[in-house]
Amino acid sequence: MTVLDVAHAVSHQRPCPCACHATLTPEERVRGIAALYSCDDALRGFGYEPIYDLHGDALWREAQKKNDPEYRMVAVRFGECIYRRLLGSLLHECLHACFGEPPKANYGIPFGLPYGVPPEVPPSREEEYLDVFNFGEARAFVGVWIVGKRLFDVDWDVRTARDVGTYGFPGGNALVPVVKGFRSVAHLDRTHHEARYYARARKLEERARAWLADEENMGPLLAKLRAAAAVGESKRPRPYPDPERVGRMAPAKIGRNEPCVCGSNVKFKDCCGAAGALRTLPTAMAR
């Protein structure tokens, strides 16, 4: 798979399910492109390589299975949406880098988390062990909107991959396979334990908002992001197209035989083209 860069991603725009070109002003889209560049710079400044190929998360899954400590790539693109979904994903990953240990693989987060723990962690301490990961994930989830506004004046609804963070809450009966060297944890699953999972997630995210609202935390966080972006900008792989021009581009028409823009990996004519409308992305609920 050829690893594309952000310049290619923004220069080959197609319609997205949330209709960014119809619902955002040209000025907002220009700010969005500038924000994308800055986030891309920051990730590379932290020592990572963003993956802009659609379904690039498959590469991350392979690295996770191998528990590869040398892996430095980050999947950031999940569908065609540039101004809401891609920007939200990049902001999320930049925050993980801030809260983690760059440039270690996966920000220093063990690949066995959040549904497993090292075998030496006793069951009585699973909750405590996973709380460090959960709190980092919560800050990276709710921080997307807060940091987007503070750094880039992005006040529209950006979106991560889900409507709530991905947490490991012990106390349920869900078990999933984990990488070698970890023990699966019986956890709350968001599908089968929906009410319990969402209640705990919202409480955790309120705690994360309180942390981010403290300027003693937010000030150094923004400084860290700006410093990483400055490093990445000085090492851009090639010149990036002018945000003013890219933000005013019209999306290309969808070819009948091209992959559908909803991210299904099915031809457009057999997916949203057949349905007569693009599938909408779930609205983020953690502002």
C-alpha positions in Angstrom: 0.0 0.0 0.0 1.3 3.4 -1.0 1.3 5.8 2.0 -0.2 9.0 0.9 0.4 12.4 2.6 -2.0 15.1 3.6 -1.4 17.1 0.5 -2.8 14.3 -1.6 -5.7 13.8 0.7 -6.9 17.4 0.5 -6.2 17.8 -3.2 -8.4 14.8 -4.2 -11.6 15.6 -2.4 -14.9 13.8 -3.1 -18.3 14.5 -1.6 -18.6 13.3 2.0 -21.7 12.1 3.9 -21.9 15.2 6.1 -21.8 17.5 3.0 -19.0 19.8 4.3 -18.9 21.8 1.1 -22.6 22.7 1.5 -22.7 23.2 5.3 -19.4 25.0 5.9 -18.5 28.4 4.5 -15.4 28.8 2.2 -13.7 30.6 5.0 -14.3 27.8 7.4 -13.0 25.3 4.9 -9.8 27.3 4.5 -9.3 27.3 8.3 -9.9 23.6 8.3 -7.2 22.9 5.7 -4.7 25.1 7.7 -5.6 23.1 10.8 -5.1 19.8 9.0 -1.7 20.9 7.9 -0.8 21.9 11.4 -2.0 18.6 13.0 -0.1 16.7 10.3 3.0 18.7 11.1 2.6 18.0 14.9 2.3 14.3 14.4 5.4 14.2 12.3 7.1 16.5 14.8 6.3 14.0 17.5 8.0 11.3 15.5 5.0 9.6 13.7 3.9 9.1 10.1 0.2 9.7 9.5 -1.5 7.3 7.1 -4.0 8.9 4.7 -4.9 5.8 2.7 -8.5 4.9 3.2 -8.8 1.9 5.6 -5.2 2.5 6.7 -6.3 1.3 10.1 -5.7 -2.3 8.7 -2.0 -1.6 8.9 -2.3 -0.6 12.5 -4.2 -3.7 13.3 -1.5 -5.8 11.8 1.1 -4.0 13.9 -1.1 -4.4 17.0 -1.3 -8.2 16.4 2.5 -8.4 16.1 3.0 -6.1 19.1 5.5 -4.3 17.0 7.6 -1.9 19.2 9.1 -0.3 16.1 5.8 0.8 14.6 5.6 4.6 14.2 2.6 5.0 11.8 -0.8 6.4 12.7 -4.0 5.7 10.8 -6.0 9.0 10.6 -8.4 8.7 7.7 -11.7 6.8 7.9 -13.7 7.8 4.8 -13.9 10.8 2.5 -14.8 13.5 5.0 -12.0 16.1 5.3 -13.3 19.0 7.3 -15.1 17.1 10.1 -13.9 13.5 10.2 -10.2 13.7 9.1 -9.6 16.9 11.2 -11.3 15.3 14.2 -9.1 12.1 13.8 -5.9 14.1 13.5 -6.7 16.2 16.5 -7.5 13.1 18.5 -4.1 11.5 17.6 -2.2 14.7 18.3 -3.7 14.7 21.8 -2.7 11.1 22.3 0.8 12.0 21.5 0.7 14.9 24.0 -0.5 12.6 26.8 1.7 9.6 25.8 5.4 9.0 25.3 6.4 10.0 21.8 8.0 8.6 19.7 7.3 5.2 21.2 5.0 2.9 19.2 1.3 3.8 19.8 2.4 6.7 22.1 3.7 4.2 24.6 0.3 2.7 25.1 0.7 -1.1 25.3 -0.9 -2.8 22.2 -2.8 -5.1 24.6 -5.0 -2.3 25.9 -7.8 -1.5 26.6 -9.3 -5.0 26.8 -6.3 -6.7 28.3 -3.6 -6.3 31.0 -0.2 -7.8 31.6 -0.5 -11.1 33.5 1.3 -9.7 36.5 -1.6 -7.2 37.1 -3.9 -8.9 39.6 -7.7 -8.8 38.9 -8.1 -6.5 41.9 -5.9 -3.9 40.2 -7.3 -4.1 36.6 -9.4 -1.0 37.2 -6.5 1.0 38.5 -4.1 -0.1 35.7 -6.6 0.7 32.9 -7.6 4.1 34.4 -4.4 5.7 33.1 -5.3 4.6 29.6 -9.0 5.5 30.0 -8.2 9.0 31.3 -5.8 9.7 28.4 -8.4 8.4 25.9 -11.1 10.6 27.5 -8.9 13.7 27.3 -8.0 12.9 23.7 -11.7 12.4 22.9 -13.3 15.5 24.4 -10.2 17.6 23.8 -10.8 17.5 20.0 -13.4 20.2 20.2 -11.7 22.3 22.9 -8.3 22.3 21.3 -9.7 22.8 17.8 -11.4 26.0 19.0 -8.4 27.3 20.9 -5.7 26.6 18.3 -7.6 27.0 15.0 -10.9 28.8 15.7 -12.7 25.6 14.5 -16.2 26.0 15.9 -18.0 23.5 13.7 -18.8 19.9 14.7 -15.6 17.9 14.1 -15.9 14.1 14.6 -13.8 11.3 15.8 -14.6 7.7 14.8 -17.3 7.2 17.4 -19.8 9.1 19.5 -17.9 8.2 22.7 -14.4 7.2 23.6 -13.1 3.6 23.5 -12.5 2.6 27.1 -11.7 -0.6 29.0 -14.1 -0.8 32.0 -13.7 -4.1 34.0 -16.8 -5.5 35.5 -18.7 -6.9 32.6 -18.6 -10.3 30.9 -17.2 -9.4 27.5 -13.9 -11.0 26.5 -11.9 -10.4 23.3 -8.6 -11.9 22.2 -5.6 -9.8 23.1 -2.0 -9.8 21.9 0.6 -12.2 23.3 1.8 -11.3 26.7 -1.5 -9.9 27.9 -4.5 -11.4 29.7 -8.1 -10.6 28.5 -10.2 -8.6 30.9 -13.9 -9.2 31.4 -15.2 -5.8 30.5 -18.3 -3.7 29.8 -19.1 -3.9 26.1 -20.8 -0.8 24.6 -23.3 -3.0 22.7 -24.3 -5.5 25.3 -23.8 -3.3 28.4 -24.9 -0.1 26.7 -26.4 1.8 29.7 -23.6 0.9 32.1 -20.9 1.7 29.5 -22.2 5.0 28.5 -22.8 6.1 32.0 -19.2 5.4 33.0 -17.9 6.9 29.8 -19.8 10.2 30.3 -18.6 10.5 33.9 -15.0 9.9 32.7 -15.4 12.5 30.0 -16.7 15.1 32.5 -13.5 14.5 34.5 -11.5 15.0 31.3 -13.3 18.3 30.5 -12.5 19.5 34.0 -8.8 18.7 33.5 -8.8 20.5 30.2 -10.6 23.5 31.6 -7.7 24.2 34.0 -5.4 26.6 32.3 -2.4 25.1 34.2 -3.1 22.0 32.1 -4.3 23.6 28.9 -1.4 26.1 28.5 1.4 23.5 28.5 -0.7 21.3 26.3 -1.1 23.9 23.6 2.5 24.9 23.8 3.5 21.2 23.3 1.3 21.0 20.2 2.7 24.2 18.7 6.3 23.1 19.3 5.7 19.7 17.7 4.0 21.4 14.7 6.9 23.8 14.3 9.3 20.8 14.1 7.1 19.0 11.6 6.6 22.0 9.4 10.4 22.4 9.1 10.5 18.8 7.8 7.5 18.7 5.4 8.1 16.0 2.8 7.0 18.4 0.0 5.3 21.8 -0.3 1.6 21.6 0.6 -1.0 23.4 -1.6 -2.2 26.8 -0.5 -5.1 26.4 2.1 -6.9 29.3 0.4 -7.0 27.4 -2.9 -7.8 24.0 -1.5 -10.5 25.2 0.9 -12.4 26.6 -2.1 -12.1 23.5 -4.3 -15.3 21.8 -5.4 -15.4 18.1 -4.7 -14.9 15.8 -7.6 -17.9 13.9 -9.0 -18.2 10.3 -7.7 -17.7 7.7 -10.5 -20.2 4.9 -10.5 -17.4 2.3 -10.3 -15.3 4.1 -7.7 -15.3 3.0 -4.0 -18.2 4.6 -2.2 -17.4 7.7 -0.2 -19.1 6.3 2.9 -16.2 4.1 3.6 -17.9 0.7 2.9 -15.3 -0.3 0.3 -18.1 -1.2 -2.1 -18.6 0.4 -5.5 -20.6 3.6 -5.3 -23.3 2.3 -7.7 -23.8 -0.7 -5.4 -23.9 1.3 -2.2 -25.0 4.9 -1.6 -25.5 5.4 -5.3 -28.1 2.6 -5.3 -29.7 4.1 -2.2 -29.9 7.5 -3.8 -28.2 9.3 -0.9 -25.0 9.2 1.1 -25.1 7.6 4.4 -24.7 10.1 7.2 -22.0 9.9 9.8 -23.0 9.6 13.5 -23.1 13.0 15.2 -20.4 13.3 17.9 -22.0 13.6 21.3 -19.1 14.6 23.6 -18.8 18.4 23.1 
